[in-house]
């Protein structure tokens, strides 16, 4: 794995050993950030189920203002911290060593997040609905106006078109993976 573009372009990253963490492929990250390019500079980015941190680190490399990493697996946290050290990053990020559900229930970021990325383990399908429903329930606190929420999932795994006021606006498929993009509906954003 490596950083695709930006300040840390071509720098290699570590991933935790074993199959418990499945890093987002370089190719899929490139596709994701090509879509996010107009939004990323200065953005507040939330990386849920962060694993090695590859997605959030890509955001920092491309000039995101702040990245919050949420991860609870000790091996993944060790890889994330090693990657931050390797890039000599000391600011612009926070690590939350906790479950996604508990963080989404208690987080009160100020300002709210512009971009949220979630990539739970594929074998934990219930995590998608749980995280997206919590993001919807707390969207007034967690999501900035016009915020985008992206879920990486198996190509053959169908996510809902909406989770409360979070409506899917785009679905990109690449290889065995897919990216579902959600935004809060206009009526939810006005609340």
Secondary structure as UniProt FT lines:
FT   TURN            7..10
FT   HELIX           26..40
FT   TURN            41..42
FT   STRAND          44..48
FT   TURN            51..52
FT   HELIX           54..61
FT   TURN            62..63
FT   STRAND          66..70
FT   HELIX           74..86
FT   TURN            87..88
FT   STRAND          93..96
FT   HELIX           100..106
FT   STRAND          113..118
FT   TURN            122..123
FT   HELIX           126..137
FT   HELIX           139..142
FT   STRAND          143..154
FT   TURN            155..156
FT   STRAND          162..163
FT   TURN            164..165
FT   STRAND          166..174
FT   TURN            175..176
FT   STRAND          177..184
FT   HELIX           186..190
//
